[in-house]
């Protein structure tokens, strides 16, 4: 299935909450999620009035929400889940750690991009280095001790400058450190479930894929 290229605000409305897919615009009062708090389409208001959803519907919506939040396609997401399930520990937490340690998400967390989609573009366009080498794979998994930097020739490009100066940039997480002046960061440790503040019920995703 091809990557979604339509209006991203429809995705937020479909999930009933902000997924922060448009960066700073998601923080404004004109955000469609706040103005029209019901799913898109002609039957949207009727869906919003429904009082109860089945267990499967709740599980599916949670999976779709997380998948869209991190910008993954179905096959990518399922492969990540399979990898998380094969590891020791809690499968749901393993999945979230895999998602958080993707290079495109790390670039977003560091404030080098206003959204994960823009972070993915920075990586694809070879503006990012890991341990001194250019990495153009958004799904690259960073590890403790890795140094992440914007290439010297790309440090002053407009998207990075705007993102770092934005008042709505994400709060710095404790498992990353940032030297904003030199555009260099380091992965201090592996993230834990407590480091992930997004409203995610990962157990619903585990239940969905375990059927």
Order of alpha helices (4+ residues) and beta strands (2+ residues): alpha-alpha-alpha-alpha-alpha-alpha-alpha-alpha-beta-beta-beta-alpha-beta-beta-alpha
